[in-house]
Amino acid sequence: MVNRLKVLLYEPYLRLRDWIFPAQNLPTPPGEFVMGINLGDKAVVVAGDRWQSYAEALETGLSTPGATAAATYCVPTPHASYGTRTMLNSVIFKAQILTLEQTLPPARYDLYLWIMENFQSHWHSLAVQLNGQSVDAGIGDLPVRAWARYGPYPVVVNQGSLHLSLTTNDANIDAHLMGISLYRLP
């Protein structure tokens, strides 16, 4: 009963908070917005761009083998807009190694990864590989409810798809991801 009441009060509370304390948007990345994917949940609008739902993305070229989708009810810190907050409270995860493949036309892209710590402070620390190359380490090491947009991670797609792998160094900790956004570069 308490959890159900918490869920029912969550959105009205945050809508009131949006009105009193408007969220600050992150700077718009350079390049042409190609796609955003709300991993684990419905389509949303983030910073004026429509992001695909997880189901829609799976039907149009996304593959996340063995991943589990879930929703959380955390109030992000710093405060985030409705669309960003909705995206940050959906997640896909898998024990230790989360892989993702997205079909894309050949081009140069900047990839951004969106992560919120939804379990406990400094629980996650992820290594990032793009198309088999290590590009970052230690992302997601955040206080509980804190969030970040990581990137840009430049990637060239020649073979028709982007391959992303997030790995933890502990088999008992899940690798997780809330959203991705892609921008085509000139």
Order of alpha helices (4+ residues) and beta strands (2+ residues): alpha-beta-beta-beta-alpha-beta-beta-alpha-beta-beta-beta-beta-beta-beta-beta-beta-beta
